Amino acid sequence: MQQYILVTGGTKGIGRAVIEQFAKEGFHIITCSRNEKDLKKLKLEIEERYTFSKVFYQEADLSDMGSLKNFINYVKGLKVKLEVIVNNSGLFIPGKVHEEEDSALPMMINTNLYSAYYITKAFVPDMKKRRSGHIFNMCSTASITPYTNGGSYCISKYALLGMSKVLREEMKEHGVRVTAILPGATLTASWEGVDLPPERFMRPDDVAMAIFGAYSMSPNSVVEEILIRPQLGDIQG
């Protein structure tokens, strides 16, 4: 049976690396991003490189509730069974809680938390019914280690880790696995312009390999959290 993975924010960074990893294993891909040009390029490259994998996509801004609902309806319209969901879409706006713009918290809660919450609510009932499926939530070391200039980003990522822990408890008896991913500084667009050598960062494909490794375990086991840091330790933004 053909397997499907849904990865939000799939055109860059960790999301793109996860798509590459699962496409390599023959999964069909469902994804979204805010840039349709990037999505078309992704589809072309993945389907050319991995001939058994098909890419289905829709342009979507998951910080906007209307766009989020449209994407959910698009995925439901495909009428496929999702084996894996990776709630990867994220937004980082640096700032201090007492100094940042009032819009910072709503923007990051909408993107980093609500998108994962509503996508999970939309598709976990079918996983529960089938007693099969794996949900990965892209948290962060900022989910457990607050830092200056992390502001509302830390708040949103703490909340996402909390959601992951609650969902894990809810899904135990239903055969659905839930894993929180807590990566440290990874070489993605978020760090563009930072004057540090590439080897100071983790690679997105290392995170993707960890996710696939957790997925590949037998149904008897679940990796509840994956905490990954650069070899030299955290980098604070």
C-alpha positions in Angstrom: 0.0 0.0 0.0 1.3 3.5 -0.9 2.2 5.6 2.1 1.7 9.3 2.5 3.5 11.9 4.6 2.3 15.4 5.3 5.0 17.9 5.9 4.1 21.6 6.5 6.6 24.2 5.4 8.3 21.7 3.1 10.3 23.8 0.6 13.3 24.7 2.8 15.4 23.7 5.8 14.3 20.8 7.9 11.0 20.4 6.1 12.8 19.9 2.8 15.2 17.5 4.3 12.4 15.4 5.8 10.7 15.3 2.4 13.9 14.1 0.7 14.4 11.4 3.4 10.9 10.0 3.1 10.7 10.3 -0.7 13.9 8.2 -0.8 11.9 5.5 1.0 9.1 5.7 -1.5 6.6 7.9 0.3 4.2 10.2 -1.5 4.5 13.7 -0.3 1.9 16.3 0.7 3.2 19.8 1.6 2.6 23.5 1.6 4.5 26.8 1.8 3.8 30.4 1.2 5.6 30.5 -2.1 4.0 28.6 -5.0 7.2 29.0 -7.1 9.2 27.1 -4.5 6.5 24.4 -4.3 6.6 23.8 -8.1 10.4 23.6 -8.0 10.2 21.1 -5.1 7.7 18.9 -7.0 9.8 18.9 -10.1 13.0 18.0 -8.3 11.6 15.4 -6.0 9.6 13.5 -8.7 12.7 13.6 -11.0 15.0 12.3 -8.3 12.7 9.8 -6.7 10.5 8.4 -9.5 8.3 6.4 -7.2 7.3 9.4 -5.1 4.6 11.9 -6.1 4.4 15.4 -4.6 1.0 17.1 -3.9 1.1 20.7 -2.7 -0.9 23.8 -2.1 0.3 27.4 -1.4 -0.8 28.3 2.1 0.1 30.7 4.9 -0.6 28.7 8.0 -0.5 31.8 10.2 -3.8 32.7 8.6 -6.8 30.7 9.7 -8.6 30.9 6.4 -5.5 29.7 4.5 -5.0 26.9 7.1 -8.5 25.6 6.7 -8.2 25.7 2.9 -5.1 23.6 3.1 -6.7 21.1 5.5 -9.6 20.8 3.0 -7.2 20.3 0.2 -5.5 17.4 2.0 -8.9 15.9 2.9 -9.9 16.2 -0.8 -7.0 13.9 -1.8 -8.8 11.1 0.1 -5.6 9.4 1.2 -4.5 7.8 4.5 -1.7 9.8 6.2 0.9 7.6 7.8 3.1 10.4 9.0 2.4 14.1 9.9 5.3 16.5 10.4 4.1 19.8 11.9 7.1 21.7 10.7 5.9 25.2 9.8 7.5 27.8 12.0 8.2 31.5 12.4 11.0 33.1 14.4 10.9 36.8 15.2 13.7 37.8 17.6 12.8 40.1 20.5 12.4 40.4 24.2 8.9 39.9 25.8 8.9 43.4 27.3 10.2 45.1 24.1 8.8 43.2 21.1 5.9 44.3 19.0 2.4 43.4 20.2 1.9 41.4 17.0 4.9 39.1 17.7 3.1 36.7 20.1 -0.1 36.2 18.0 2.0 35.7 14.8 4.2 33.0 16.3 1.4 31.3 18.2 -0.6 31.2 15.0 2.3 29.8 13.0 4.1 27.6 15.5 1.2 26.3 17.6 -2.2 26.7 16.1 -1.2 25.3 12.7 0.0 22.1 14.4 -3.0 22.0 16.6 -5.6 22.3 13.9 -3.8 20.0 11.4 -3.5 17.4 14.1 -7.2 17.7 15.1 -8.2 17.3 11.4 -6.3 14.1 10.7 -5.6 12.3 14.0 -9.2 10.8 14.2 -8.5 8.7 11.1 -5.1 7.6 12.5 -6.9 6.7 15.7 -9.5 4.7 13.8 -6.9 2.8 11.9 -4.7 2.4 15.0 -1.7 3.5 12.9 0.2 6.7 12.3 3.0 8.9 13.6 2.8 12.6 14.4 6.0 14.7 14.7 5.9 18.2 16.2 8.8 20.5 15.4 9.6 22.0 18.7 13.0 23.4 19.6 15.6 23.6 22.3 13.7 26.9 22.9 10.9 24.6 24.2 13.0 23.8 27.2 15.7 26.5 27.4 14.5 30.1 27.6 16.9 32.7 26.3 17.2 36.5 25.9 15.9 37.7 22.6 13.8 34.5 22.3 10.7 36.2 23.6 7.4 35.0 22.1 9.3 32.3 20.1 10.2 30.5 23.3 6.6 30.9 24.5 5.2 29.4 21.3 7.7 26.5 21.4 7.1 25.8 25.0 3.4 25.5 24.2 4.0 23.2 21.2 6.0 20.9 23.5 3.1 20.9 26.0 0.7 20.0 23.2 2.9 17.1 22.1 3.1 15.7 25.7 -0.7 15.9 26.1 -1.3 14.3 22.7 1.2 11.5 23.5 -0.9 10.6 26.6 -4.2 10.8 24.6 -2.9 8.5 21.8 -1.2 5.8 23.9 -4.1 3.4 23.8 -4.9 4.1 20.2 -1.7 2.9 18.5 -0.8 6.4 17.3 2.8 7.5 18.0 3.6 11.1 18.9 7.2 12.5 18.9 8.4 16.0 19.8 11.6 17.1 17.9 13.8 19.6 19.8 16.6 20.7 17.4 19.2 23.3 18.3 20.7 25.7 15.8 20.2 24.1 12.3 21.7 25.6 9.1 18.5 27.0 7.6 17.2 30.3 6.3 16.5 31.5 9.9 20.3 31.9 10.4 21.1 33.7 7.2 23.5 36.6 7.7 24.9 35.2 11.0 28.7 35.4 11.0 29.4 31.8 12.0 30.9 29.0 10.1 28.6 26.3 8.7 30.2 23.6 10.8 29.0 25.4 14.0 25.4 24.4 13.0 23.6 21.1 12.7 22.6 19.9 9.2 18.9 19.6 8.3 19.4 16.1 7.0 20.7 15.0 10.4 17.3 16.0 11.9 15.5 14.3 9.0 17.4 11.1 9.6 16.5 11.2 13.3 12.9 11.6 12.4 13.0 8.7 10.0 14.8 6.5 12.6 12.1 7.2 15.1 9.4 6.4 12.6 11.1 3.1 11.6 10.9 1.6 15.0 8.4 -1.2 15.7 4.9 -0.3 16.9 5.9 -1.6 20.3 8.1 1.5 20.9 7.8 5.3 20.6 10.5 7.9 20.9 8.7 10.6 22.8 11.3 13.3 22.4 14.4 13.8 20.2 16.7 16.5 21.6 19.6 17.3 19.2 22.2 20.0 19.6 25.3 21.2 17.7 28.4 19.3 18.8 29.7 22.6 20.3 26.5 23.4 22.1 23.6 25.9 21.7 23.8 29.1 19.7 21.5 31.8 21.0 19.9 34.1 18.4 
